[in-house]
Amino acid sequence: MYIKLETTRLDYFRNKQSEIRAELFQGIVDSVAAGEANASQVGKRIVLPSSFIGGPRDMRRRYLDAMSLVQRFGKPDLFITMTCNPEWEEIIEQLHPGQSHNDRPDLTSRIFRAKLQDLKDQLFKKEIFGKVVAHVHVIEFQKRGLPHAHILIILIGDHKITLSDQYDKYVSAEIPDQSKHPILYELVKKHMMHGPCGELNMKNSCMQNGECKYHYPRDFSSQSIQAKDAYPIYKRRNDNKTMLLRNKILNNQWVVPYNPYLLTCYNCHINVEICLGIKAVKYLYKYIYKGHDKVAVNIEYNEGGRLVNETKNFQDARWVSAQEALWRIYEFYLNEIYPAVINLQLHLPNQQFVSYWKNQDLSKLIRWDHVHKTMLTEFFTLCSKIKEADKSKQKKNQEKELLYCELPDYYVWDSTTKC
């Protein structure tokens, strides 16, 4: 059913673009100069626009939006990954006899979203880690179907995590004391122990070229310290605490970093990492916006030149699980960013994109004042108006001189009147 719904949306873009063309303004002028005034013969077509949620252009736009948050607010402080637990009581008690969670993707999707909404309340309303100035999160779906969320958080000024002494306040990478914290001990054992891999199990899925791609087992460390790469070295004391897991004895070297409070609250794999250096920023943002898993590639060759059909390429190369299908049918958000980011147009003179109907007369189109105006050209117009008003008043400009990127803080762009 979801594929049907998505196909109708893709058909809309495909059919709409058979009627609408888009071309650089200068390209239209060149076509008219060459004697081609028929709009149906000019312009690009069958592209998948950024307005299609989940498409490659949409994901790239969101990645760039997220990077702009760093430019404004600084590097992220926390990176949280939360994965659905198919053994949550809310799921188990709703299953009919003989059913497993795989039989009820509607349950796993809805209950995971409810848990995620509660986690967002904890982070952004109750501010358990401090006051959040900006955040971004993305929902992904594993091939076996379980949804998981990646959340990046930027804390405000005094709440930012800057010293290694603060790391232990937010993140633990040790086995808890079983006698003092029996519930937490069982949760760490169930959700937050990696492997075993390496010498203990060379066939584990994380093994690549004889090494664990997640770098386990980690080295012992008597205290948390700042490292040179993306993440800190967390405190992992050699305190002889062990647990038996998958017939192997594991110690603190195998613990995935977690926050004890969140782990106890949500009873699922919930990895909490502190983002250390600016080096990690681009990787993290690209990681959470990497887009859908691709399962097929189609290469065609045509002597006469092939029309690039982005809609077909996207449709043919996707892996859709039942959980993702239900998530989209319920119209749950795939991603969220705060605060909102405004996209500002940039182009060279007469290199702006112009949309037009396939039967339009291009010679008339290029004379319309409307197609000459863009967000960038009207910014220059605004600057000249302010300067002219200044001269007429015969006084110094009292208004703040704004850069283009600062404009949305003070002005709203009206796309209808283009001013």
C-alpha positions, -999 to +999 in steps of 0.1 A: +000+000+000+028+024+008+045+017-026+011+026-042+009+058-023+045+068-031+041+059-068+011+082-071+032+110-056+061+102-080+037+101-109+026+136-100+061+149-103+067+129-135+035+142-151+038+177-138+072+180-154+058+169-188+039+202-186+064+224-168+100+232-178+129+247-159+159+264-174+185+290-167+172+325-178+203+329-200+196+295-216+161+307-226+176+339-240+201+319-260+174+296-273+153+326-284+184+341-301+189+308-319+153+310-332+137+285-308+107+301-292+087+268-285+089+261-247+083+224-252+117+220-268+138+237-241+145+229-205+154+201-181+127+176-171+119+145-150+139+155-119+129+146-083+126+180-065+135+187-029+098+189-021+096+151-024+103+139+012+130+113+014+144+119-020+182+126-026+176+163-031+155+165+000+182+147+020+210+169+007+191+201+014+185+189+050+222+181+054+231+216+043+204+231+066+219+211+095+254+223+086+242+259+088+232+253+124+269+246+132+278+278+115+254+297+137+255+279+170+287+259+171+295+222+171+271+196+185+275+185+221+257+152+221+249+125+196+222+100+207+211+069+189+179+052+200+168+018+186+133+002+189+132-027+214+108-054+200+104-068+235+089-036+250+059-045+271+036-022+251+044-044+220+043-078+237+009-073+254-007-064+221+005-094+201-020-123+195-010-159+203+017-171+179+026-136+167+060-119+168+069-082+164+076-089+128+039-096+123+029-062+136+049-034+120+021-010+129+028-017+166+066-013+165+063+020+144+037+036+166+052+026+200+087+036+189+074+070+179+056+074+212+088+066+230+107+090+208+083+118+215+088+112+252+126+113+248+123+146+229+103+160+259+130+149+282+157+165+261+140+197+250+114+205+276+127+190+308+163+198+296+179+169+313+213+176+297+209+214+298+193+241+277+192+231+240+197+259+215+195+237+183+188+201+174+183+178+145+170+142+143+165+116+116+145+083+116+161+054+098+150+017+093+173-013+096+170-040+069+154-062+095+128-035+100+134-019+134+133+019+134+160+039+151+166+076+156+198+097+154+197+129+174+223+157+174+220+183+201+237+217+204+236+231+240+235+268+247+265+288+262+270+278+298+255+244+293+280+233+266+302+203+274+338+215+272+358+198+299+367+161+303+356+164+339+320+168+327+320+136+305+312+112+334+282+133+343+265+125+310+280+092+298+291+059+313+311+032+296+314+007+325+295-023+338+273-011+368+275-027+403+251-056+402+244-055+439+236-017+440+220-014+406+206-048+396+180-034+370+206-012+353+231-041+353+205-063+334+197-035+310+234-029+302+239-066+297+209-068+274+213-037+253+247-020+257+274-048+254+291-050+220+301-083+204+319-103+214+341-100+183+378-101+175+397-130+190+365-141+208+344-143+176+360-137+143+327-143+125+308-114+141+291-090+116+312-061+127+345-077+116+363-062+086+397-074+075+403-091+108+394-060+129+362-046+145+350-016+125+337-001+158+372-005+174+361-030+202+374-041+226+384-005+238+414+002+259+411+006+297+413+042+310+413+053+346+395+085+337+377+102+308+400+122+287+398+143+255+410+125+224+422+138+190+394+123+170+356+126+170+348+111+204+364+113+239+381+083+256+356+074+283+364+061+317+368+023+316+385+011+347+401-023+350+380-030+381+374-068+375+337-063+368+326-089+342+295-105+329+288-137+310+273-129+275+269-153+246+291-178+264+320-153+267+333-134+297+332-096+289+345-066+309+343-028+306+362-029+273+330-041+256+305-015+270+288+008+245+286+043+260+252+050+276+234+074+299+221+054+330+190+075+333+179+072+297+187+035+296+166+029+326+138+050+313+135+034+278+148-002+281+164-002+247+197+003+229+203+040+235+238+051+228+249+085+241+282+100+228+298+134+234+309+152+203+344+163+209+360+182+180+348+202+150+363+174+129+333+152+139+307+176+128+306+170+090+308+133+094+280+131+119+256+153+099+263+134+067+259+101+086+224+110+098+214+123+064+229+096+043+195+086+028+180+052+020+198+019+016+202+012-021+197-023-034+198-020-072+216+000-099+204+004-135+228+015-163+215+022-198+233+032-230+217+050-259+233+063-290+210+093-292+216+104-256+195+092-227+170+114-208+180+113-171+149+102-151+156+109-115+122+097-104+127+062-120+162+060-106+150+067-071+121+043-074+142+014-087+169+017-061+151+016-028+148-008+001+115-003+019+107-023+050+072-029+065+080-006+094+091+022+072+059+017+050+037+020+081+057+050+094+050+068+062+014+058+059+008+072+094+025+104+082+050+104+110+080+128+104+112+113+091+133+142+103+131+174+123+153+204+126+152+233+151+154+262+146+141+264+110+166+272+083+157+295+053+173+287+020+187+318+002+191+317-035+225+324-050+232+327-088+253+347-113+237+375-133+209+360-155+217+325-143+186+321-121+162+291-128+129+300-145+099+277-146+074+279-174+047+259-192+056+238-222+034+258-246+046+292-235+061+317-260+097+322-247+101+355-265+074+369-244+086+352-212+120+368-213+104+403-213+084+397-181+097+417-152+087+388-129+112+363-142+141+388-136+134+390-099+149+365-074+156+366-037+192+377-044+183+405-069+157+419-046+183+419-017+204+442-039+173+463-046+166+466-009+202+477-002+199+504-029+166+517-015+181+520+020+210+539+006+188+563-014+166+569+016+197+577+036+209+602+011+176+620+010+176+624+048+211+638+046+222+617+076+242+586+084+225+553+080+211+543+114+200+509+103+222+479+108+241+469+077+230+434+070+247+406+052+226+384+029+227+355+053+214+378+081+184+390+062+158+363+073+163+376+109+147+409+099+127+404+067+103+379+051+105+369+015+071+371-003+074+345-032+042+357-048+051+393-053+088+386-053+098+413-028 
